[in-house]
Amino acid sequence: MTSAAAPHPTASYRLQLQPDFTLHDAEHAVAYLAALGVSHLHLSPLLEAVPGSTHGYDTVDHGRISEQLGGESALRSLAAEAHRHGLRLIADVVPNHMALPVPEQLNQPLWQVLRDGPDSPFAHWFDIDWTAQPGPADAPERGRLLLPLLGDRLGAVLEQFEVDGDVLRYHEHAFPLRPGTAHLPLPELLRHQWYRPAWWQLASTELNYRRFFTVNELIAVRVEVPEVFEATHRTLLRLHTDGVLDGFRIDHPDGLADPRGYLERLAEATGGAYTVVEKILTGRERLPADWPCAGTTGYDALRRIDGVLTDHAGAEHLIAAYRRDVGAGPAAAAATRGRAELTAPDGELAAELDRLVRLVQRICASEPALADHAPWTVRETLRRLLTAYPGYRPYVRPGESAPDASVAQVEAALAGPPADLPGAEATTGLIRDLVLGRLGRSVAKDEFCTRFAQTASAVAAKGVEDTAFYRWNALLSLNEVGGEPAHPGLPSAEFHRWCAEQEQHWPHSMTVLSTHDTKRSADARARLAVLAELPGHWADECLAWTDAAGHCPDRSTAWLLWQTLVAAWPLSADRLVSVLLKSAREAKLHTSWTAPDTRFERALTDYARGVLAHPGLCPRIAGFVELIAPYARSNTLAAALLHLTVPGAPDLYQGSEEPLYTLVDPDNRRPVDLSALAARLTDSAADRPRDLAREKLHLTTTALHLRRDVPLGPYRPLAAQGQAAAHLLAFGRGPQVVTAVTRLPYGLARQGGWRDTVLELPEGPWVDELTQRPFDSGAVPVASLFEQHPVALLSRRRPDSGRS
C-alpha cells in the first residue's frame, strides 16, 4: 500500500484535457472546483500525444507536457492556482504503450527503430518479436517489424509509395529509409528495410509487436526495463519532485510485464506518492495485497453501488425475457464465446497466441525432458486456458512461488477433460506449470510466464467488456467494466461486507460512478435500474414501441436501442446512431470495425432515425421517462451519496455533480461547461423541490465539504426496523456521520411507502446536512427522515456550523 506519509485525496475531480479543454481552461475552473469541495484535480494524460487527441492515451513524446494542452508552463500555472486554493494534482500515467502515429516521425524512438532495426538504441523500448518476420534481404535472420497499415495488398498499392530523400511516403504515412538504401528501385528498397509495410488485414495473424489490446496504432513499451522506465517517466517524476504533481493514476497495469515491480519502482522514485491503479477486479478477485499503491481507480466500488440499487429478482426476469426473445444463452456463455473468438486461428489475437506457441516450442526444444509436444496441441491448450480463465491475468513473477489466487484460477480454467488431441493431458500439465513458473527459469520460460499474463489481460478485456458486453443487452446497466451481468443485484449485507473489507485493506482507494470509459454514466444507469423493478411494464412498453416503429433489423439491438433511449433521453439522432453503430461493430455479430456490413448499418441507421422522427412514438417515450423519473431521481441521489461516503476517496467525473446522461466514448468525453456549473453552485442550496440538477449539485457539494471538514470514521452498518426495512440502506462513519438512502424505490412505492419503518440513530443530536433539519437520537421514522429527499446525510454538528 502507499506510504502513510503520502497525502491522499478526500475527493478528486476528473478533467478530460483535450484541444477544446486545455490546461488554461482547467486553471479557470480551479476556483469553482475548490468551492465544490474536492481536494485534488485528476488530470487525464499530460504528455505529448497524437495531434488532436481527445483522450491523451496515444503518447508520442515522454519528454514534454503536451503543447496542444498548453505545455509545461500552463501545467505549472495550473498547479500554482490550485495550490492557492488548497488543491493538489493527480496525473494519469500511460506506462504500457505509445502511439504508432501518422506521420510516424512524431514518435522519435520508434522512428529510429524503423530506421536502424534491432541495432537501434531504442530497439529495447518496444515489445517486438524480431524472429517472427524474415529480415531484410541482406539480413534475413535479423527479423523486421510488420506495419499493417496498407489499404490493400502491397502489390496493389505499390505505385502509391514514393521516395522523398531519406523518407518513404505512403499517403499520410512517412517511414525512415535504412541508411544506404534510398537509391534502390522501389521493390528492392522495400526488401531492404527493417520494417515491412503490409495489408492491414494481416495484423491479426502476422503482427509481431505487442499492442494495447487489439489497437494496432498503440505499440507496447517495455517499461520493465529500468532505462525505459527512467526515460518514459523522467518528466512526470521531475514535476513530482518540483511539487507540481502530487499523485498518479496508472492506466492499464495488467498490460505490464510486472505490475508489482513497476509500482515498487514508482513508489521508490516518488517516496510513496498517492497512486491508484486501473485494475479491473472481476468476481471475488482482490487487488494483490503486496502492490504498493492506495488501491484501484474504483470500478469495484461502481459495481457494488450499482448492485445494491438493482433489484435482483426483476433483473432475472428481464434476463429470462431477453433470452426468450433473442434466443440467447446465458451471459457467461457470451463471455466465453467472446474470449474464444479472439484466439481462433483467424481471431484478432491469433498473432499473440502464435507467439506463445513459438515460445513453448523453443522451451521444449531446449530440454529433452519437455520435447515432443505438438504445436497444434499446445495451441489448443492455450486457447482453452485463455478462454476459461476467470480473472484478468495471473500475477506470477518468475523465481517466486505463484500466488494462491493465481494457482486457483489456472486450475479452475483447466478443469475438465482436455482437448481430444494427441498428448493433450501431458500438454495441459506442461502449460499449467509454465504459466505458474514451476519448471525453473530460463530466458524463454520467464518470457512465456510474463507474456501469457499480458495476453490473458487482453483476452479478458476484449473478449468480455469489448465484445460480450455489447452483445448481451438484457439490462444495459449491468454491462460496465468489471461488471457481472450473470449475477445482477447485490444484497445489503454483501454491500456492507465489501465496505468493511475496503476500509480494512484499501481505505484510500478511489471510488467512481462515471468515468471516461463507462459505457453509460451513473445517472443513465440510475434510470435503467428502475426497469429491473417493473420488468412487466417495461416489456409492454417495448412491445408498443416496436409496434409503432416496426421490427428492428436485429432483436438484441432492439433491446439496446430502447434502453439507450430511456437512459439518455432526450438525445439527438446523431448521438443515438453513433452509439448503436459502435455497439454493433464491437459486438461483431452483423458488422464490425474490420469488416463493416454497410447494408446492415444502413438499415440500423434508418431505423434509429425513423424512431426519433415518429410523431406518435417520441411523446410515448418521453412519457415513460417521466413516469420513472421519481424512482430514477431516488437512484441518482442514492448512488451519489453512497459514492461520496463509503470507504475510499471519491473521484467525480467532470459534470457529474449534476445529472449526466452520457453514453460510450466519445460521447462521454465532450467538454463540460464548468463556468455554468460554477454559476449554478452559488444557488444550489435554494429550496427548489424536485429540481434534480440542483438537488444533486447541493448533495455533492454538501457531502464534499463534510468529508473535508469532518474526517469520516470507522464504517458500521445500521439496520432499519419495520415493514419496509429492506428498502433502507444506512451506515455510520464514526460517531459523527450517518448516511441513509432509499433502495428499490418503485417497489417501495408499490407496497405503500415507509409506513412503520424506523431507523435507530446513535447518540445525538443530529442534523441532516442536506436540509438542516434536526433529529434526536433513537428511533426516527424513515418517512420523516426522507420527507424532502430520498436520502439523508446526518452529522452531529450544529446546523450551518460546518459551511463557510
Secondary structure, 3 states (H helix, E strand, C coil): CCCCCCCCCCCEEEECCECCECHHHHHHCHHHHHHHCCCEEEECCCEEECCCCCCCCCEEEEEEECHHHCHHHHHHHHHHHHHHCCCEEEEEECCCEEECCCCHHHCHHHHHHHHHHHHCCCHHHECECHHHCCCCCCCCCCCCEEEEEECCCHHHHHHHEEEECCEEEECCEEEECCCCCCCCCHHHHHHCCCEEEEEHHHHHHHCCECEECCEEEEEEECCCCHHHHHHHHHHHHHHHHCCCCCEEEECCHHHCCCHHHHHHHHHHHHCCCEEEECCCCCCCCCCCCCCCCCEECCHHHHHHHHHHCCCHHHHHHHHHHHHHHHCCCCHHHHHHHHHHHHCCCCCCCHHHHHHHHHHHHHHHHHCHHHCCCCHHHHHHHHHHHHHHCCCCCCCCCCCCCCCHHHHHHHHHHCCCCCCCCCCHHHHHHHHHHHHCCCCCCCHHHHHHHHHHHHHHHHHHHHHHHHHHHHHCCCCHHHCCCCCCCCCCCCCHHHHHHHHHHHHHHCCCCEECCCCCCCCCCHHHHHHHHHHCCCHHHHHHHHHHHHHHHCCCCCHHHHHHHHHHHHHHCCCCHHHHHHHHHHHHHHHCCCCCCCCCCHHHHHHHHHHHHHHHHCCCHHHHHHHHHHHHHHHHHHHHHHHHHHHHHCCCEEEEECCCCCCCCCCCCCHHHCCCCHHHHHHHHCCCCCCCCCCHHHHHHHHHHHHHHHHHHCCCCCEEEECEECCCHHHEEEEEECCCEEEEEECCHHHHHHCCCCCCCEEEECCCCEEECCCCEEECCEEEEHHHHCCCCCEEEEECCCCCCCCC
